[in-house]
Amino acid sequence: MSLDREPAHVQLAVDLIQLLEENKVAADTVLAALPLVIADYQNKLRAEQGNERNSQ
C-alpha cells in the first residue's frame, strides 16, 4: 500500500505505529505516553501561534 497520496498526518501515524511495533513497545506503554506527547505538542503549537501573533 502506497501512502504517497495520503495526508502528512496519516503518513506520520503509519510511521509512528511501525516504529513502535518494530521496537516492541507494549500497548499500555504507548497509550500511557500518548497524553504526554499530545500535551507537549499542544504547548508547542500554542507557543508557535503566540510567536506568530507577536511578530505581526
mmCIF file as Biopython writes it, N, C-alpha, C and O atoms, coordinates in Angstrom:
data_model
#
loop_
_atom_site.group_PDB
_atom_site.id
_atom_site.type_symbol
_atom_site.label_atom_id
_atom_site.label_alt_id
_atom_site.label_comp_id
_atom_site.label_asym_id
_atom_site.label_entity_id
_atom_site.label_seq_id
_atom_site.pdbx_PDB_ins_code
_atom_site.Cartn_x
_atom_site.Cartn_y
_atom_site.Cartn_z
_atom_site.occupancy
_atom_site.B_iso_or_equiv
_atom_site.auth_seq_id
_atom_site.auth_asym_id
_atom_site.pdbx_PDB_model_num
ATOM 1   N N  . MET A ? 1  ? 0.845  -1.180 0.000  1.0 0.0 1  A 1 
ATOM 2   C CA . MET A ? 1  ? 0.000  0.000  0.000  1.0 0.0 1  A 1 
ATOM 3   C C  . MET A ? 1  ? 0.890  1.243  0.000  1.0 0.0 1  A 1 
ATOM 4   O O  . MET A ? 1  ? 1.765  1.394  0.852  1.0 0.0 1  A 1 
ATOM 5   N N  . SER A ? 2  ? 0.655  2.120  -0.958 1.0 0.0 2  A 1 
ATOM 6   C CA . SER A ? 2  ? 1.434  3.343  -1.059 1.0 0.0 2  A 1 
ATOM 7   C C  . SER A ? 2  ? 0.736  4.469  -0.296 1.0 0.0 2  A 1 
ATOM 8   O O  . SER A ? 2  ? -0.470 4.683  -0.424 1.0 0.0 2  A 1 
ATOM 9   N N  . LEU A ? 3  ? 1.520  5.165  0.484  1.0 0.0 3  A 1 
ATOM 10  C CA . LEU A ? 3  ? 0.969  6.274  1.272  1.0 0.0 3  A 1 
ATOM 11  C C  . LEU A ? 3  ? 1.289  7.629  0.657  1.0 0.0 3  A 1 
ATOM 12  O O  . LEU A ? 3  ? 0.988  8.669  1.244  1.0 0.0 3  A 1 
ATOM 13  N N  . ASP A ? 4  ? 1.897  7.619  -0.525 1.0 0.0 4  A 1 
ATOM 14  C CA . ASP A ? 4  ? 2.348  8.866  -1.141 1.0 0.0 4  A 1 
ATOM 15  C C  . ASP A ? 4  ? 1.244  9.902  -1.293 1.0 0.0 4  A 1 
ATOM 16  O O  . ASP A ? 4  ? 1.499  11.103 -1.198 1.0 0.0 4  A 1 
ATOM 17  N N  . ARG A ? 5  ? 0.040  9.449  -1.525 1.0 0.0 5  A 1 
ATOM 18  C CA . ARG A ? 5  ? -1.062 10.393 -1.749 1.0 0.0 5  A 1 
ATOM 19  C C  . ARG A ? 5  ? -1.855 10.691 -0.487 1.0 0.0 5  A 1 
ATOM 20  O O  . ARG A ? 5  ? -2.799 11.480 -0.511 1.0 0.0 5  A 1 
ATOM 21  N N  . GLU A ? 6  ? -1.475 10.066 0.599  1.0 0.0 6  A 1 
ATOM 22  C CA . GLU A ? 6  ? -2.173 10.292 1.867  1.0 0.0 6  A 1 
ATOM 23  C C  . GLU A ? 6  ? -1.695 11.599 2.501  1.0 0.0 6  A 1 
ATOM 24  O O  . GLU A ? 6  ? -0.573 12.035 2.245  1.0 0.0 6  A 1 
ATOM 25  N N  . PRO A ? 7  ? -2.538 12.225 3.328  1.0 0.0 7  A 1 
ATOM 26  C CA . PRO A ? 7  ? -2.125 13.448 4.028  1.0 0.0 7  A 1 
ATOM 27  C C  . PRO A ? 7  ? -0.931 13.173 4.945  1.0 0.0 7  A 1 
ATOM 28  O O  . PRO A ? 7  ? -0.700 12.037 5.361  1.0 0.0 7  A 1 
ATOM 29  N N  . ALA A ? 8  ? -0.196 14.209 5.243  1.0 0.0 8  A 1 
ATOM 30  C CA . ALA A ? 8  ? 1.017  14.083 6.062  1.0 0.0 8  A 1 
ATOM 31  C C  . ALA A ? 8  ? 0.723  13.444 7.414  1.0 0.0 8  A 1 
ATOM 32  O O  . ALA A ? 8  ? 1.529  12.654 7.905  1.0 0.0 8  A 1 
ATOM 33  N N  . HIS A ? 9  ? -0.416 13.769 8.026  1.0 0.0 9  A 1 
ATOM 34  C CA . HIS A ? 9  ? -0.704 13.212 9.351  1.0 0.0 9  A 1 
ATOM 35  C C  . HIS A ? 9  ? -0.951 11.703 9.288  1.0 0.0 9  A 1 
ATOM 36  O O  . HIS A ? 9  ? -0.645 10.989 10.243 1.0 0.0 9  A 1 
ATOM 37  N N  . VAL A ? 10 ? -1.496 11.217 8.187  1.0 0.0 10 A 1 
ATOM 38  C CA . VAL A ? 10 ? -1.695 9.772  8.028  1.0 0.0 10 A 1 
ATOM 39  C C  . VAL A ? 10 ? -0.343 9.089  7.838  1.0 0.0 10 A 1 
ATOM 40  O O  . VAL A ? 10 ? -0.087 8.041  8.431  1.0 0.0 10 A 1 
ATOM 41  N N  . GLN A ? 11 ? 0.517  9.676  7.019  1.0 0.0 11 A 1 
ATOM 42  C CA . GLN A ? 11 ? 1.857  9.128  6.815  1.0 0.0 11 A 1 
ATOM 43  C C  . GLN A ? 11 ? 2.621  9.069  8.128  1.0 0.0 11 A 1 
ATOM 44  O O  . GLN A ? 11 ? 3.287  8.076  8.421  1.0 0.0 11 A 1 
ATOM 45  N N  . LEU A ? 12 ? 2.527  10.129 8.914  1.0 0.0 12 A 1 
ATOM 46  C CA . LEU A ? 12 ? 3.208  10.162 10.205 1.0 0.0 12 A 1 
ATOM 47  C C  . LEU A ? 12 ? 2.662  9.093  11.141 1.0 0.0 12 A 1 
ATOM 48  O O  . LEU A ? 12 ? 3.432  8.409  11.816 1.0 0.0 12 A 1 
ATOM 49  N N  . ALA A ? 13 ? 1.353  8.943  11.188 1.0 0.0 13 A 1 
ATOM 50  C CA . ALA A ? 13 ? 0.748  7.931  12.060 1.0 0.0 13 A 1 
ATOM 51  C C  . ALA A ? 13 ? 1.241  6.535  11.696 1.0 0.0 13 A 1 
ATOM 52  O O  . ALA A ? 13 ? 1.575  5.743  12.577 1.0 0.0 13 A 1 
ATOM 53  N N  . VAL A ? 14 ? 1.286  6.237  10.421 1.0 0.0 14 A 1 
ATOM 54  C CA . VAL A ? 14 ? 1.759  4.923  9.977  1.0 0.0 14 A 1 
ATOM 55  C C  . VAL A ? 14 ? 3.222  4.731  10.367 1.0 0.0 14 A 1 
ATOM 56  O O  . VAL A ? 14 ? 3.604  3.662  10.843 1.0 0.0 14 A 1 
ATOM 57  N N  . ASP A ? 15 ? 4.038  5.761  10.167 1.0 0.0 15 A 1 
ATOM 58  C CA . ASP A ? 15 ? 5.457  5.674  10.544 1.0 0.0 15 A 1 
ATOM 59  C C  . ASP A ? 15 ? 5.626  5.455  12.044 1.0 0.0 15 A 1 
ATOM 60  O O  . ASP A ? 15 ? 6.448  4.642  12.466 1.0 0.0 15 A 1 
ATOM 61  N N  . LEU A ? 16 ? 4.853  6.175  12.846 1.0 0.0 16 A 1 
ATOM 62  C CA . LEU A ? 16 ? 4.953  6.029  14.301 1.0 0.0 16 A 1 
ATOM 63  C C  . LEU A ? 16 ? 4.520  4.638  14.754 1.0 0.0 16 A 1 
ATOM 64  O O  . LEU A ? 16 ? 5.158  4.029  15.612 1.0 0.0 16 A 1 
ATOM 65  N N  . ILE A ? 17 ? 3.438  4.146  14.174 1.0 0.0 17 A 1 
ATOM 66  C CA . ILE A ? 17 ? 2.978  2.798  14.518 1.0 0.0 17 A 1 
ATOM 67  C C  . ILE A ? 17 ? 4.047  1.773  14.171 1.0 0.0 17 A 1 
ATOM 68  O O  . ILE A ? 17 ? 4.334  0.875  14.963 1.0 0.0 17 A 1 
ATOM 69  N N  . GLN A ? 18 ? 4.629  1.907  13.000 1.0 0.0 18 A 1 
ATOM 70  C CA . GLN A ? 18 ? 5.680  0.976  12.583 1.0 0.0 18 A 1 
ATOM 71  C C  . GLN A ? 18 ? 6.870  1.040  13.538 1.0 0.0 18 A 1 
ATOM 72  O O  . GLN A ? 18 ? 7.402  0.002  13.931 1.0 0.0 18 A 1 
ATOM 73  N N  . LEU A ? 19 ? 7.287  2.233  13.911 1.0 0.0 19 A 1 
ATOM 74  C CA . LEU A ? 19 ? 8.409  2.406  14.835 1.0 0.0 19 A 1 
ATOM 75  C C  . LEU A ? 19 ? 8.121  1.746  16.179 1.0 0.0 19 A 1 
ATOM 76  O O  . LEU A ? 19 ? 8.971  1.043  16.725 1.0 0.0 19 A 1 
ATOM 77  N N  . LEU A ? 20 ? 6.941  1.971  16.701 1.0 0.0 20 A 1 
ATOM 78  C CA . LEU A ? 20 ? 6.570  1.384  17.989 1.0 0.0 20 A 1 
ATOM 79  C C  . LEU A ? 20 ? 6.498  -0.136 17.913 1.0 0.0 20 A 1 
ATOM 80  O O  . LEU A ? 20 ? 6.946  -0.830 18.826 1.0 0.0 20 A 1 
ATOM 81  N N  . GLU A ? 21 ? 5.938  -0.648 16.829 1.0 0.0 21 A 1 
ATOM 82  C CA . GLU A ? 21 ? 5.837  -2.102 16.678 1.0 0.0 21 A 1 
ATOM 83  C C  . GLU A ? 21 ? 7.208  -2.744 16.504 1.0 0.0 21 A 1 
ATOM 84  O O  . GLU A ? 21 ? 7.488  -3.787 17.094 1.0 0.0 21 A 1 
ATOM 85  N N  . GLU A ? 22 ? 8.070  -2.116 15.687 1.0 0.0 22 A 1 
ATOM 86  C CA . GLU A ? 22 ? 9.412  -2.664 15.467 1.0 0.0 22 A 1 
ATOM 87  C C  . GLU A ? 22 ? 10.222 -2.699 16.757 1.0 0.0 22 A 1 
ATOM 88  O O  . GLU A ? 22 ? 11.057 -3.584 16.948 1.0 0.0 22 A 1 
ATOM 89  N N  . ASN A ? 23 ? 9.975  -1.741 17.635 1.0 0.0 23 A 1 
ATOM 90  C CA . ASN A ? 23 ? 10.694 -1.685 18.907 1.0 0.0 23 A 1 
ATOM 91  C C  . ASN A ? 23 ? 9.958  -2.416 20.026 1.0 0.0 23 A 1 
ATOM 92  O O  . ASN A ? 23 ? 10.357 -2.367 21.190 1.0 0.0 23 A 1 
ATOM 93  N N  . LYS A ? 24 ? 8.881  -3.094 19.650 1.0 0.0 24 A 1 
ATOM 94  C CA . LYS A ? 24 ? 8.112  -3.926 20.583 1.0 0.0 24 A 1 
ATOM 95  C C  . LYS A ? 24 ? 7.697  -3.175 21.853 1.0 0.0 24 A 1 
ATOM 96  O O  . LYS A ? 24 ? 7.798  -3.691 22.966 1.0 0.0 24 A 1 
ATOM 97  N N  . VAL A ? 25 ? 7.228  -1.941 21.648 1.0 0.0 25 A 1 
ATOM 98  C CA . VAL A ? 25 ? 6.739  -1.142 22.768 1.0 0.0 25 A 1 
ATOM 99  C C  . VAL A ? 25 ? 5.341  -1.652 23.117 1.0 0.0 25 A 1 
ATOM 100 O O  . VAL A ? 25 ? 4.476  -1.763 22.247 1.0 0.0 25 A 1 
ATOM 101 N N  . ALA A ? 26 ? 5.133  -1.957 24.378 1.0 0.0 26 A 1 
ATOM 102 C CA . ALA A ? 26 ? 3.851  -2.502 24.830 1.0 0.0 26 A 1 
ATOM 103 C C  . ALA A ? 26 ? 2.726  -1.490 24.620 1.0 0.0 26 A 1 
ATOM 104 O O  . ALA A ? 26 ? 2.919  -0.284 24.770 1.0 0.0 26 A 1 
ATOM 105 N N  . ALA A ? 27 ? 1.560  -2.003 24.272 1.0 0.0 27 A 1 
ATOM 106 C CA . ALA A ? 27 ? 0.407  -1.148 24.005 1.0 0.0 27 A 1 
ATOM 107 C C  . ALA A ? 27 ? 0.064  -0.263 25.199 1.0 0.0 27 A 1 
ATOM 108 O O  . ALA A ? 27 ? -0.277 0.907  25.020 1.0 0.0 27 A 1 
ATOM 109 N N  . ASP A ? 28 ? 0.148  -0.803 26.409 1.0 0.0 28 A 1 
ATOM 110 C CA . ASP A ? 28 ? -0.186 0.015  27.582 1.0 0.0 28 A 1 
ATOM 111 C C  . ASP A ? 28 ? 0.821  1.140  27.778 1.0 0.0 28 A 1 
ATOM 112 O O  . ASP A ? 28 ? 0.462  2.213  28.261 1.0 0.0 28 A 1 
ATOM 113 N N  . THR A ? 29 ? 2.066  0.907  27.412 1.0 0.0 29 A 1 
ATOM 114 C CA . THR A ? 29 ? 3.088  1.956  27.499 1.0 0.0 29 A 1 
ATOM 115 C C  . THR A ? 29 ? 2.817  3.047  26.472 1.0 0.0 29 A 1 
ATOM 116 O O  . THR A ? 29 ? 2.919  4.235  26.780 1.0 0.0 29 A 1 
ATOM 117 N N  . VAL A ? 30 ? 2.475  2.650  25.265 1.0 0.0 30 A 1 
ATOM 118 C CA . VAL A ? 30 ? 2.156  3.618  24.208 1.0 0.0 30 A 1 
ATOM 119 C C  . VAL A ? 30 ? 0.969  4.472  24.624 1.0 0.0 30 A 1 
ATOM 120 O O  . VAL A ? 30 ? 1.005  5.697  24.505 1.0 0.0 30 A 1 
ATOM 121 N N  . LEU A ? 31 ? -0.077 3.827  25.110 1.0 0.0 31 A 1 
ATOM 122 C CA . LEU A ? 31 ? -1.283 4.567  25.490 1.0 0.0 31 A 1 
ATOM 123 C C  . LEU A ? 31 ? -1.040 5.491  26.674 1.0 0.0 31 A 1 
ATOM 124 O O  . LEU A ? 31 ? -1.662 6.549  26.764 1.0 0.0 31 A 1 
ATOM 125 N N  . ALA A ? 32 ? -0.156 5.115  27.578 1.0 0.0 32 A 1 
ATOM 126 C CA . ALA A ? 32 ? 0.183  5.984  28.711 1.0 0.0 32 A 1 
ATOM 127 C C  . ALA A ? 32 ? 1.015  7.177  28.253 1.0 0.0 32 A 1 
ATOM 128 O O  . ALA A ? 32 ? 0.917  8.260  28.829 1.0 0.0 32 A 1 
ATOM 129 N N  . ALA A ? 33 ? 1.829  6.985  27.225 1.0 0.0 33 A 1 
ATOM 130 C CA . ALA A ? 33 ? 2.701  8.055  26.736 1.0 0.0 33 A 1 
ATOM 131 C C  . ALA A ? 33 ? 1.966  9.054  25.848 1.0 0.0 33 A 1 
ATOM 132 O O  . ALA A ? 33 ? 2.336  10.228 25.807 1.0 0.0 33 A 1 
ATOM 133 N N  . LEU A ? 34 ? 0.949  8.616  25.149 1.0 0.0 34 A 1 
ATOM 134 C CA . LEU A ? 34 ? 0.271  9.491  24.191 1.0 0.0 34 A 1 
ATOM 135 C C  . LEU A ? 34 ? -0.271 10.786 24.789 1.0 0.0 34 A 1 
ATOM 136 O O  . LEU A ? 34 ? -0.097 11.833 24.164 1.0 0.0 34 A 1 
ATOM 137 N N  . PRO A ? 35 ? -0.918 10.788 25.956 1.0 0.0 35 A 1 
ATOM 138 C CA . PRO A ? 35 ? -1.377 12.068 26.516 1.0 0.0 35 A 1 
ATOM 139 C C  . PRO A ? 35 ? -0.227 13.046 26.779 1.0 0.0 35 A 1 
ATOM 140 O O  . PRO A ? 35 ? -0.399 14.257 26.643 1.0 0.0 35 A 1 
ATOM 141 N N  . LEU A ? 36 ? 0.932  12.527 27.150 1.0 0.0 36 A 1 
ATOM 142 C CA . LEU A ? 36 ? 2.094  13.392 27.369 1.0 0.0 36 A 1 
ATOM 143 C C  . LEU A ? 36 ? 2.577  13.997 26.059 1.0 0.0 36 A 1 
ATOM 144 O O  . LEU A ? 36 ? 2.920  15.178 25.999 1.0 0.0 36 A 1 
ATOM 145 N N  . VAL A ? 37 ? 2.602  13.187 25.018 1.0 0.0 37 A 1 
ATOM 146 C CA . VAL A ? 37 ? 3.020  13.665 23.698 1.0 0.0 37 A 1 
ATOM 147 C C  . VAL A ? 37 ? 2.032  14.705 23.185 1.0 0.0 37 A 1 
ATOM 148 O O  . VAL A ? 37 ? 2.433  15.744 22.661 1.0 0.0 37 A 1 
ATOM 149 N N  . ILE A ? 38 ? 0.749  14.426 23.337 1.0 0.0 38 A 1 
ATOM 150 C CA . ILE A ? 38 ? -0.282 15.367 22.894 1.0 0.0 38 A 1 
ATOM 151 C C  . ILE A ? 38 ? -0.145 16.697 23.625 1.0 0.0 38 A 1 
ATOM 152 O O  . ILE A ? 38 ? -0.181 17.753 22.994 1.0 0.0 38 A 1 
ATOM 153 N N  . ALA A ? 39 ? 0.010  16.660 24.929 1.0 0.0 39 A 1 
ATOM 154 C CA . ALA A ? 39 ? 0.148  17.897 25.715 1.0 0.0 39 A 1 
ATOM 155 C C  . ALA A ? 39 ? 1.376  18.681 25.282 1.0 0.0 39 A 1 
ATOM 156 O O  . ALA A ? 39 ? 1.320  19.904 25.157 1.0 0.0 39 A 1 
ATOM 157 N N  . ASP A ? 40 ? 2.478  17.989 25.054 1.0 0.0 40 A 1 
ATOM 158 C CA . ASP A ? 40 ? 3.711  18.658 24.638 1.0 0.0 40 A 1 
ATOM 159 C C  . ASP A ? 40 ? 3.522  19.368 23.302 1.0 0.0 40 A 1 
ATOM 160 O O  . ASP A ? 40 ? 3.927  20.519 23.143 1.0 0.0 40 A 1 
ATOM 161 N N  . TYR A ? 41 ? 2.912  18.686 22.352 1.0 0.0 41 A 1 
ATOM 162 C CA . TYR A ? 41 ? 2.734  19.294 21.035 1.0 0.0 41 A 1 
ATOM 163 C C  . TYR A ? 41 ? 1.654  20.369 21.034 1.0 0.0 41 A 1 
ATOM 164 O O  . TYR A ? 41 ? 1.727  21.301 20.233 1.0 0.0 41 A 1 
ATOM 165 N N  . GLN A ? 42 ? 0.662  20.267 21.901 1.0 0.0 42 A 1 
ATOM 166 C CA . GLN A ? 42 ? -0.306 21.354 22.041 1.0 0.0 42 A 1 
ATOM 167 C C  . GLN A ? 42 ? 0.388  22.604 22.573 1.0 0.0 42 A 1 
ATOM 168 O O  . GLN A ? 42 ? 0.112  23.711 22.111 1.0 0.0 42 A 1 
ATOM 169 N N  . ASN A ? 43 ? 1.290  22.434 23.545 1.0 0.0 43 A 1 
ATOM 170 C CA . ASN A ? 43 ? 2.053  23.564 24.075 1.0 0.0 43 A 1 
ATOM 171 C C  . ASN A ? 43 ? 2.942  24.174 23.002 1.0 0.0 43 A 1 
ATOM 172 O O  . ASN A ? 43 ? 3.041  25.396 22.898 1.0 0.0 43 A 1 
ATOM 173 N N  . LYS A ? 44 ? 3.589  23.331 22.204 1.0 0.0 44 A 1 
ATOM 174 C CA . LYS A ? 44 ? 4.438  23.835 21.118 1.0 0.0 44 A 1 
ATOM 175 C C  . LYS A ? 44 ? 3.612  24.619 20.108 1.0 0.0 44 A 1 
ATOM 176 O O  . LYS A ? 44 ? 4.039  25.676 19.643 1.0 0.0 44 A 1 
ATOM 177 N N  . LEU A ? 45 ? 2.446  24.114 19.770 1.0 0.0 45 A 1 
ATOM 178 C CA . LEU A ? 45 ? 1.586  24.797 18.813 1.0 0.0 45 A 1 
ATOM 179 C C  . LEU A ? 45 ? 1.138  26.147 19.357 1.0 0.0 45 A 1 
ATOM 180 O O  . LEU A ? 45 ? 1.148  27.144 18.634 1.0 0.0 45 A 1 
ATOM 181 N N  . ARG A ? 46 ? 0.744  26.185 20.632 1.0 0.0 46 A 1 
ATOM 182 C CA . ARG A ? 46 ? 0.343  27.463 21.245 1.0 0.0 46 A 1 
ATOM 183 C C  . ARG A ? 46 ? 1.505  28.455 21.240 1.0 0.0 46 A 1 
ATOM 184 O O  . ARG A ? 46 ? 1.311  29.639 20.964 1.0 0.0 46 A 1 
ATOM 185 N N  . ALA A ? 47 ? 2.701  27.979 21.542 1.0 0.0 47 A 1 
ATOM 186 C CA . ALA A ? 47 ? 3.872  28.854 21.548 1.0 0.0 47 A 1 
ATOM 187 C C  . ALA A ? 47 ? 4.151  29.389 20.146 1.0 0.0 47 A 1 
ATOM 188 O O  . ALA A ? 47 ? 4.457  30.569 19.976 1.0 0.0 47 A 1 
ATOM 189 N N  . GLU A ? 48 ? 4.044  28.520 19.146 1.0 0.0 48 A 1 
ATOM 190 C CA . GLU A ? 48 ? 4.257  28.960 17.766 1.0 0.0 48 A 1 
ATOM 191 C C  . GLU A ? 48 ? 3.223  29.996 17.363 1.0 0.0 48 A 1 
ATOM 192 O O  . GLU A ? 48 ? 3.556  30.995 16.726 1.0 0.0 48 A 1 
ATOM 193 N N  . GLN A ? 49 ? 1.972  29.764 17.730 1.0 0.0 49 A 1 
ATOM 194 C CA . GLN A ? 49 ? 0.909  30.705 17.390 1.0 0.0 49 A 1 
ATOM 195 C C  . GLN A ? 49 ? 1.112  32.028 18.117 1.0 0.0 49 A 1 
ATOM 196 O O  . GLN A ? 49 ? 0.831  33.090 17.561 1.0 0.0 49 A 1 
ATOM 197 N N  . GLY A ? 50 ? 1.593  31.974 19.342 1.0 0.0 50 A 1 
ATOM 198 C CA . GLY A ? 50 ? 1.894  33.192 20.089 1.0 0.0 50 A 1 
ATOM 199 C C  . GLY A ? 50 ? 3.031  33.965 19.455 1.0 0.0 50 A 1 
ATOM 200 O O  . GLY A ? 50 ? 2.993  35.194 19.389 1.0 0.0 50 A 1 
ATOM 201 N N  . ASN A ? 51 ? 4.044  33.249 18.987 1.0 0.0 51 A 1 
ATOM 202 C CA . ASN A ? 51 ? 5.171  33.896 18.318 1.0 0.0 51 A 1 
ATOM 203 C C  . ASN A ? 51 ? 4.741  34.545 17.015 1.0 0.0 51 A 1 
ATOM 204 O O  . ASN A ? 51 ? 5.234  35.617 16.662 1.0 0.0 51 A 1 
ATOM 205 N N  . GLU A ? 52 ? 3.821  33.903 16.292 1.0 0.0 52 A 1 
ATOM 206 C CA . GLU A ? 52 ? 3.323  34.476 15.042 1.0 0.0 52 A 1 
ATOM 207 C C  . GLU A ? 52 ? 2.560  35.763 15.314 1.0 0.0 52 A 1 
ATOM 208 O O  . GLU A ? 52 ? 2.699  36.734 14.571 1.0 0.0 52 A 1 
ATOM 209 N N  . ARG A ? 53 ? 1.752  35.782 16.374 1.0 0.0 53 A 1 
ATOM 210 C CA . ARG A ? 53 ? 0.987  36.987 16.709 1.0 0.0 53 A 1 
ATOM 211 C C  . ARG A ? 53 ? 1.914  38.119 17.132 1.0 0.0 53 A 1 
ATOM 212 O O  . ARG A ? 53 ? 1.677  39.280 16.801 1.0 0.0 53 A 1 
ATOM 213 N N  . ASN A ? 54 ? 2.966  37.780 17.862 1.0 0.0 54 A 1 
ATOM 214 C CA . ASN A ? 54 ? 3.889  38.801 18.347 1.0 0.0 54 A 1 
ATOM 215 C C  . ASN A ? 54 ? 4.738  39.388 17.235 1.0 0.0 54 A 1 
ATOM 216 O O  . ASN A ? 54 ? 5.217  40.516 17.357 1.0 0.0 54 A 1 
ATOM 217 N N  . SER A ? 55 ? 4.937  38.646 16.150 1.0 0.0 55 A 1 
ATOM 218 C CA . SER A ? 55 ? 5.785  39.139 15.071 1.0 0.0 55 A 1 
ATOM 219 C C  . SER A ? 55 ? 4.998  39.928 14.037 1.0 0.0 55 A 1 
ATOM 220 O O  . SER A ? 55 ? 5.584  40.474 13.102 1.0 0.0 55 A 1 
ATOM 221 N N  . GLN A ? 56 ? 3.685  39.997 14.187 1.0 0.0 56 A 1 
ATOM 222 C CA . GLN A ? 56 ? 2.860  40.726 13.207 1.0 0.0 56 A 1 
ATOM 223 C C  . GLN A ? 56 ? 2.699  42.162 13.583 1.0 0.0 56 A 1 
ATOM 224 O O  . GLN A ? 56 ? 2.036  42.916 12.870 1.0 0.0 56 A 1 
#
